[in-house]
Amino acid sequence: MTINMSNTTKKDSKCTPVYIRGCGFHSALGKNAEEIHSRLQQGASPDMLPVTGWLNDGSDTVVGKIHDPLSAVPARCQQQDTFNNRLALSALQQITAPIEQAISQYGKERLAVIIGTSTSGISDGEQALSQQMNNGTFPADYHYYQQEIGNPAEFVADYFGLEGPTYTISTACSSSGRVFLTAKRLLKMGIVDAVIVGGVDSLCQLTLNGFHGLDALSNTLCNPFSKNRNGINIGEAAAFMLLALAPKPAALHPNQADSSRSNAKQQIALLGVGDSSDAHHISAPHPEGNGAEEAMRKALDDAGLAPEDIGYINAHGTATPLNDEMEAKAIHRVFGAKTPVSSTKPFTGHTLGAASAVEAAICWHILHYGH
């Protein structure tokens, strides 16, 4: 993805800026914009902590767990009350104003919801199964529907009363990256006028032990691209954005100039998106990063930008030996050695289906606050 502070419209007709009207984000890095801004400046994330007893063989690991209390879902959505959906709601409540403004502006049938996830409500399912094994009954408020992969998107649509296209994309770590590609297509085709996009995933023992079975977890804070990197930390997070072809109305920016042109110049936009599928291995990318290279070149082409136009790359950077090596190779082939690159996984952990949205949200914060 190519996210930029929009100040001009590219001459390339392929490049249609998609404006980011709002960004909500909750992870181990922080629960709101002010806290995230402060911790990014400090280079600290106090909720990345070691845990014991989570892995089947008794090993220790480090996770990015959210300790802040989460708001309950409203009564009308009670059947969808899971930790994962409460986490999603925490991020969404940060951008309620622009979402409600878009509903008023376009109508509830002209807003889409596209969400990336890989766990949905599995953590609640684990607790329900544990109770059933111990007591013979499931919790009264448990329903299998809560852990279906499409539930988070339906929850968001129900919460805001939306009637536009609503679905989930689940393609492992790229899930919430592909939502931006899909949203841009829907907007350019005129199917909708605004799209709520993002990702949400919560910690569960199934995922942790699955990665542990692949010998991919680290028992210390992860250190992406370091020579002695030894594995990932899993985290939980929700990150959401509201996208539209039209910039945010000046009414929501009282300090900005009234003209739409001046208003657009002050806003952050998604300029290009690229994807690929190298189909190399079920759990590993191509060691030379062929798929990653193709996706980055597509994003640049879609944005009408050259590699030297990019000021910073937030890499996937999981801190596994294979991922970081292949990703570094791909980035170097496309951008050379001058473009700054880092991974923010030590702040959030690897948030699985939410990872791409989390990385995009951090880029949004960097642009918005001028880190």
BELUR-V777855 format. One record per backbone hydrogen bond with DSSP energy under -1.0 kcal/mol. CO is the residue of the C=O (numbers start at 1). NH is the residue of the N-H. If there is no record, write none. Layout:
[[CO,NH] [CO,NH]]
This chain:
[[2,271] [2,272] [4,269] [12,15] [14,16] [18,270] [19,244] [22,242] [24,240] [26,238] [27,30] [30,27] [32,36] [33,37] [34,38] [35,39] [36,40] [37,41] [38,42] [39,43] [39,44] [45,48] [47,49] [47,65] [49,63] [51,61] [55,58] [61,51] [63,49] [64,236] [74,77] [75,78] [77,80] [78,81] [80,82] [82,86] [83,87] [84,88] [85,89] [86,90] [87,91] [88,92] [89,93] [91,94] [92,95] [95,99] [96,100] [97,101] [98,102] [99,103] [100,104] [101,105] [102,106] [103,107] [107,110] [108,163] [110,193] [110,194] [112,196] [113,167] [114,198] [115,169] [116,200] [119,122] [121,125] [122,126] [123,127] [124,128] [125,129] [126,130] [127,131] [128,132] [129,133] [130,134] [131,135] [132,136] [139,142] [143,146] [144,147] [145,148] [148,151] [150,154] [151,155] [152,156] [153,157] [154,158] [155,159] [156,160] [157,162] [165,113] [167,115] [169,117] [171,174] [172,175] [174,177] [174,178] [178,182] [179,183] [180,184] [181,185] [182,186] [183,187] [184,188] [185,189] [186,191] [187,190] [194,112] [195,243] [196,114] [197,241] [198,116] [199,239] [201,237] [204,208] [205,209] [206,210] [207,211] [208,212] [209,213] [211,216] [212,215] [216,232] [218,62] [223,226] [226,229] [232,218] [233,350] [234,64] [237,201] [238,26] [239,199] [240,24] [241,197] [242,21] [243,195] [244,19] [249,252] [250,253] [253,256] [259,263] [260,264] [261,265] [264,267] [267,6] [268,20] [269,4] [270,18] [272,2] [286,289] [289,293] [290,294] [291,295] [292,296] [293,297] [294,298] [295,299] [296,300] [297,301] [298,302] [299,303] [300,305] [306,309] [307,310] [313,342] [319,231] [320,324] [321,325] [322,326] [323,327] [324,328] [325,329] [326,330] [327,331] [328,332] [329,333] [330,334] [331,335] [332,336] [340,313] [342,315] [344,347] [344,348] [345,349] [350,235] [351,354] [352,355] [353,176] [354,358] [355,359] [356,360] [357,361] [358,362] [359,363] [360,364] [361,365] [362,366] [363,367] [364,368] [365,369] [366,370] [366,371]]
